[in-house]
Amino acid sequence: MKVRIVLNGGIRSCCSSYPPDLVREIVSGWLGDGDELEVIDRQQEKEWRPDALVSLAERYFQDAVYPAVYVDEKLATLGDIPDRESLLKLGSGQLAFGVTEKDILEAARRHGLLEKE
């Protein structure tokens, strides 16, 4: 399984923050020997560009879309990193996943950011 996590400077909550190196250390401990982990900090890696789905989500949710998590090149989650068990299930196919354009537009409508059709 290949996991790519795109951060916007790290992960911040009301009480703590997790810089990219710490995120890499924590998540790598969840993965097996044959798994790959790439952690990208978009603030540091200026050449990184969001794909079409992340760009669409950014249009409505700005920086709240980060972290963006890909599993085997497929966008798995936006705005959160799955817990260890869920991430392993995503990678093994036990848990269906994939953020779609429809998912993003529906979320934007639910939050009043896009007019209902």
N, C-alpha and C positions, 0 to 999 in steps of 0.2 A: 504494500500500500504506500502511496505517495501522498503526503499531507503538506499542503502549503497554507500558511497562515499569514495574512496581510494585516499588519497593524498600522495604526496612525500614531506613532510615538510610544506605543505600549498599551496596556489596559489600565484604565482608571476607574475606581469606584469612589463612593463617598469617603471611604476610610483608608484606602490603600492604592498603591499603583504597582504595576508589574512591568518593568522594562522588557524590551525584546529578548535580551539574553536570559532573563529569568523565565519568560514564557517558553523559550526554546528548551531550557533545562527541564522544566516541569513536563512539557508534552513529550519530549524525547524519552522520558522515563516510562511513559505509557505504551510506547511502541516496541515492536519486536525487532530482532536483529536485521531482518530483511527489509524493514520499512524505511522510507526516506522522509525526512522532515526539512522543510524550508520555511524559515521565518523571515518575512520581508517587512521592514519598517519603511513605509512610504515617505516618511519625513526625511529619512537618511538616504534612501535609494531613489533619487529623483528620476532616474530613467524608467522606473516601474510605471506602467500605465494600466488603469483599470480596464477590464474587458467590458463588453456591451452591457451585461447584466449589472455589474457593479456601478457602471456609469449611470445607468437608469436609476438604480437605487439611490445613488448620491444626489441625483436631481431632486428627489423628494425628501430624503432623510439626512442629507449632508454627511457629516463625519460619523453619525450614529451607525452607519453600515459597517464600521470597523469594530472588531476584527471580521474579516472575510475569510472563510475557511473553505479550502478546496480539498477534495479527496479524489485521488486519481484523475486530476484535471477537471473535475466536475464541481461546480459551486455547491457546497453543502449547506452552509449557514452564513447569515449576515448578522452582525451586531453581537455575536457571542461565540465562544468556543464550546463545543460539546464537551460533556464530561468524558472521562476515560472510557467508561463502558459504552456510551453512545458512539464515540469515535471509533472504537474497535468494531462495533456492529455495523457502522457505515462502511468501513473498509472491507468487512467480510461479506457484505451483501445481506446481512440479517435484518438491516433496517433500510427501507427505501428512502431515498433522499434526492434532492436536486431543487435548487431555487430556480424558478422560471420567471419569465417576463410577467406572466399572468399573476403569479404570487406577489410580485413587487407592486403591480398596479392595484391589486385587491387590497394590499396593506395600505397603500397610499389613500385609497378611497375610505377605508375604515377609519383612518386618522384625519379625514377631512382635507387631505392635501390634493385631491383629484376629484373632480365632479363625477357624480354617479351617472351612469349611462341610462 
